[in-house]
Amino acid sequence: MSEKRETLATSLGFLLVSAGCAVGLGNVWRFPFIVGQNGGALFVFLYIFFLLIFGLPMLTAEFAVGRASQSSVITSYDKLIPNPGAYRVISRLQVAANWMLMMFYTTVAGWMLAYPTKLLSGAWDFSNPAPETFFGGFVGSANQQILWTAIVAFIGFGVCALGLKKGVESVTKKMMIALFVLLVGLCIYVLMLPGAEHGVSFYLKPSLDILKERSLAQILFAALGQSFFTLSLGIGSMSIFGSYTSRKYTLVGESAKIIGIDTFVAFLAGLVIFPACFAFNVNPDQGPSLIFMTLPKVFAQMPLGRWIGSAFFTFLALAALTTVIAVFENIVAMTMEARQCTRHKAIMMVAPTLFLLSIPCALGFNVLGHIQPLGAGSCILDLEDFLVSNIALPLGSLAFLIFCVSKRYWGWENFLKEANTGSGLRFTNALRGYITYVLPTILIIVFLASLADKFLPMIQDAMASEPAPTEQVAE
């Protein structure tokens, strides 16, 4: 016997839980170094522009499918139309993408959780050993990786076991409030550092100097890609919370609020990182190592640096855990619907399975480090991240859009009615052409461009390394 379907207690809970799913490593890890690589303010303004014209309608579409069906993606399509056809297969692929996402996200979330724990406990003090040595030794330890992955899984499923209102909603609201308090406090502290104004200028004052190093097309694509990936759209991790909310407010307005929260967190994260880097003459263009290796060197030079660093990594851990809890809830809900079982039985089934599936990623930096699925220097995490970020998210979003606008499936009229039900911001019928034709075209371009960006350099390197053909000497 399945349990009666739960709902979120408040609209604020819906906003913060949904924002908690969106606010994650894309905001506080990827966003700062992508900004640094693309020249600061020019990228930021393009990113916000694309987020509004691109992310808003896609997020609304995913929420609409969830709220109209009152179910997770595994049964949404079947409930909305009598013959979903290919969408039965698509739903299974979207379910698989949620699992794949958590197979590597739990490992990286474990890193975020381990850093403040080791700093506050005195196990590490930023300088002994040096950040590069510490990070290399940490990820190189199979025991450490499995331990912290297990801790993240335990926390995530433990919160889900408490229920939707008492667990997911209540805990995520508290985490998000703590996240905001830490982030604002860090901003105030960092902005008072001597030289911080240079970082603020880099971050917020547009300059065309970056065009000497990168083309405008490269910056445009980077901003478009970040605006798309930051919301984790396309795999149903957002639609589940649409199914938990009321029809009091329009989904367009709620989506806009969530995007605003997501952008605000990313913006403040940059307002911590860039002034701190410039205050201590550190180049912000450091790639993914910016968080784990470069910033610890900055914190080491600060007054109260150990405590500031601990607060910063606690903020990162909270951002990661809110996403873990949200996607875990989606996986649990999908299992409850598919198996017609209670929440606790679903957790008993999925928790050990997901932990076991996460182990290859956790071991990909040590025991399984010799496995390089995407070429030299890659690891298992890179493959899993690529499958989710470059394949599942864009194609899943395309599937949601087609379902919402095509007459063959749910259709524009049904989508528009659901999206506009309630009070708040609304879509007009004038947007039909844009959402029906322009957005899917952009999604296809993003998908193909991301594949080209990943594989063309590998193909070119392979061709360049081939030995030149030798002329056969005639006998």
Beta strands, then each sheet from edge to edge (+ up, - down):
end
